[in-house]
Amino acid sequence: MEPRELRTLVAMPESQVLEFKTRVPSPSMIAKQLSAFANTSGGTLIVGVREGGEIVGVDDPAEAREV
């Protein structure tokens, strides 16, 4: 994803197809969220963003990639 695309998504409110998480969720929570997206219209899960679009990052980027 290009930075421009990410900024566009972060500027949008959360919805049925867009979810923000401030921390890396547990694998089971990721599975539930992605399953919900898959069973509807699809969606995007962005980690390191607060509801409202504030980018806060993640403490350990390597951990975020491992999940």
C-alpha positions in Angstrom: 0.0 0.0 0.0 1.3 3.4 -0.9 1.6 6.1 1.8 -1.0 8.2 0.0 -3.5 5.3 0.1 -2.9 4.8 3.8 -3.4 8.5 4.6 -6.7 8.3 2.7 -7.9 5.3 4.7 -6.8 6.8 8.0 -8.8 9.9 7.3 -12.0 7.9 6.9 -14.1 6.8 9.9 -14.2 3.2 11.0 -17.0 1.2 9.4 -18.0 -2.3 8.5 -15.1 -2.4 6.0 -12.5 -0.4 7.9 -11.1 -1.2 11.4 -8.3 0.5 13.3 -6.3 -1.1 16.2 -3.7 0.7 18.3 -1.9 -2.6 19.1 -1.3 -5.8 17.4 -4.4 -7.9 18.3 -4.1 -11.6 19.3 -4.1 -14.1 16.5 -7.7 -15.1 17.5 -8.9 -11.5 17.3 -7.3 -11.0 14.0 -8.9 -14.2 12.7 -12.3 -13.0 13.9 -12.0 -9.6 12.3 -10.7 -10.9 9.0 -13.4 -13.6 9.0 -16.1 -11.0 9.4 -14.6 -9.0 6.5 -14.5 -12.1 4.4 -18.1 -13.0 5.1 -19.3 -9.5 4.1 -17.9 -7.0 1.6 -14.2 -7.4 2.5 -12.4 -4.9 4.5 -9.1 -3.4 5.8 -7.6 -3.8 9.3 -5.0 -1.1 10.1 -2.7 -1.6 13.1 -1.1 1.5 14.8 -4.0 3.8 14.3 -6.5 5.0 17.0 -10.2 5.4 16.2 -10.5 8.9 14.8 -7.5 8.5 12.5 -4.6 9.3 14.9 -1.5 7.4 13.8 0.3 6.1 16.9 2.5 3.4 15.3 3.4 0.1 17.1 6.0 -0.5 19.7 7.7 -3.4 17.9 7.2 -3.4 14.1 8.8 -6.9 13.9 6.0 -8.2 16.2 3.4 -6.6 13.9 4.9 -8.4 10.9 5.0 -11.8 12.6 1.3 -12.0 13.3 
